[in-house]
């Protein structure tokens, strides 16, 4: 039953491309709201295709996980609120099923058709780690269509603003 429902979903490539577009739009919106933002690829985070997670590990589909990018956040609460607002607005432009906003802290985006979730977070410092902003996410479980997908192209070390 679940396997047949999985067969009716969009391809993993379609879901991954939507996820990538929303993640990029959020990074670009943060960059516009706070021009001092310098996004970097988190070491060891290259994105890619993975097996479906619990409780669906037995399915033959896969998920796509975004490469994770982070940056130093602004110290000002006003700037953090502006970034979160810009990130939420950028996400809404992609017509998600849901956008959950915690002012000055985070945006969680749920894409339609199990295309996944994107998380934008401004984290507080916890010794020895400094405060951070990050964009991460993963698709729901899908079957890959024939042909290449975004996992065939390595993530760039620094996304263009």
C-alpha positions as CSV (number, residue, x, y, z in Angstrom):
1,X,0.0,0.0,0.0
2,X,2.7,2.6,1.0
3,X,4.9,1.5,-1.9
4,X,2.1,2.1,-4.4
5,X,1.5,5.6,-2.8
6,X,5.2,6.3,-3.2
7,X,4.9,5.4,-6.9
8,X,2.3,8.1,-7.4
9,X,4.5,10.9,-6.0
10,X,6.6,13.3,-8.1
11,X,10.1,12.1,-8.8
12,X,12.9,12.6,-6.3
13,X,14.5,15.0,-8.8
14,X,11.3,17.2,-8.9
15,X,11.1,17.2,-5.1
16,X,14.9,17.9,-4.8
17,X,14.8,20.8,-7.3
18,X,11.9,22.4,-5.4
19,X,13.8,22.0,-2.1
20,X,17.0,23.5,-3.6
21,X,15.0,26.5,-5.0
22,X,13.4,27.3,-1.7
23,X,16.7,26.9,0.2
24,X,18.5,29.2,-2.3
25,X,15.6,31.8,-2.1
26,X,15.9,31.8,1.7
27,X,19.7,32.3,1.6
28,X,19.3,35.1,-1.0
29,X,16.6,36.8,1.1
30,X,18.8,36.7,4.2
31,X,21.7,38.2,2.1
32,X,19.5,41.1,0.9
33,X,18.1,41.8,4.4
34,X,21.6,41.7,5.9
35,X,24.3,42.3,3.3
36,X,27.1,41.4,5.7
37,X,25.9,37.7,5.5
38,X,28.6,35.4,4.2
39,X,27.2,31.9,3.6
40,X,29.6,29.0,3.7
41,X,29.1,25.3,3.1
42,X,29.2,23.4,6.4
43,X,32.2,21.0,6.2
44,X,31.1,17.5,5.4
45,X,27.7,18.6,4.3
46,X,27.5,17.9,0.6
47,X,23.8,17.1,0.3
48,X,22.8,14.0,-1.5
49,X,20.5,11.0,-1.8
50,X,19.8,8.8,1.2
51,X,17.6,5.9,2.1
52,X,14.1,6.8,3.4
53,X,14.1,7.3,7.2
54,X,12.0,5.7,9.9
55,X,9.4,4.4,9.8
56,X,9.8,4.1,6.0
57,X,13.2,2.5,5.8
58,X,11.8,-0.6,4.1
59,X,10.6,1.5,1.1
60,X,12.6,1.4,-2.1
61,X,12.6,5.2,-2.5
62,X,15.1,7.8,-1.3
63,X,15.2,11.3,0.1
64,X,17.4,14.2,-1.0
65,X,19.2,16.2,1.7
66,X,20.3,19.7,1.1
67,X,23.9,20.7,1.6
68,X,23.8,22.8,4.8
69,X,25.0,26.4,4.7
70,X,25.7,28.6,7.6
71,X,26.7,32.2,8.4
72,X,27.3,34.4,11.3
73,X,24.1,36.2,12.4
74,X,23.7,39.9,13.2
75,X,23.9,40.9,16.8
76,X,20.9,43.2,16.5
77,X,17.5,41.9,17.2
78,X,16.0,44.3,14.6
79,X,18.3,42.8,12.0
80,X,17.5,39.2,13.0
81,X,13.8,40.0,12.8
82,X,14.3,41.5,9.3
83,X,16.2,38.4,8.2
84,X,13.5,36.0,9.5
85,X,10.8,38.1,7.9
86,X,12.6,38.1,4.5
87,X,13.2,34.4,4.7
88,X,9.6,33.7,5.4
89,X,8.5,36.0,2.6
90,X,10.9,34.2,0.2
91,X,9.5,30.8,1.2
92,X,5.9,32.0,0.8
93,X,6.7,33.0,-2.8
94,X,7.1,29.2,-3.5
95,X,3.6,28.4,-2.3
96,X,4.4,26.0,0.5
97,X,1.8,24.1,2.4
98,X,2.9,25.7,5.6
99,X,5.4,28.4,6.9
100,X,6.0,28.4,10.7
101,X,7.8,31.6,11.9
102,X,9.4,32.3,15.2
103,X,10.3,36.0,15.0
104,X,14.0,36.6,15.1
105,X,14.8,32.9,15.4
106,X,13.5,30.6,12.7
107,X,11.4,29.7,9.7
108,X,10.2,26.2,9.0
109,X,8.8,25.6,5.5
110,X,6.7,22.5,4.5
111,X,6.5,22.1,0.8
112,X,3.5,20.5,-1.0
113,X,3.4,17.0,-2.4
114,X,6.0,15.6,0.1
115,X,8.7,17.7,-1.5
116,X,10.2,18.2,1.9
117,X,11.0,20.7,4.6
118,X,13.4,23.6,4.7
119,X,14.6,25.0,8.0
120,X,16.2,28.4,8.5
121,X,17.5,28.9,12.0
122,X,19.3,31.7,13.9
123,X,20.9,29.8,16.7
124,X,22.1,31.2,20.0
125,X,25.7,30.7,21.1
126,X,26.4,27.7,23.3
127,X,30.0,27.5,24.5
128,X,32.3,26.8,22.7
129,X,30.2,27.4,19.6
130,X,29.3,30.9,18.4
131,X,25.8,32.1,17.3
132,X,24.9,30.9,13.7
133,X,22.4,31.1,10.9
134,X,21.8,28.0,9.0
135,X,19.7,26.6,6.1
136,X,19.1,22.9,5.9
137,X,16.4,20.5,4.7
138,X,15.4,17.2,3.1
139,X,12.7,15.9,0.8
140,X,10.1,13.3,1.7
141,X,10.6,9.8,0.4
142,X,10.4,9.5,-3.4
143,X,11.5,7.3,-6.3
144,X,14.2,8.8,-8.5
145,X,13.2,9.1,-12.2
146,X,15.7,7.9,-14.8
147,X,18.5,10.4,-15.5
148,X,20.6,12.7,-13.4
149,X,19.5,14.6,-10.4
150,X,20.9,17.4,-8.3
151,X,22.9,14.9,-6.3
152,X,25.1,14.4,-9.4
153,X,26.5,17.9,-9.1
154,X,28.6,18.8,-6.1
155,X,27.5,21.6,-3.8
156,X,29.4,24.9,-4.3
157,X,31.5,25.9,-1.4
158,X,29.9,29.4,-1.2
159,X,26.6,30.2,-2.8
160,X,26.3,33.3,-4.8
161,X,24.4,36.1,-3.1
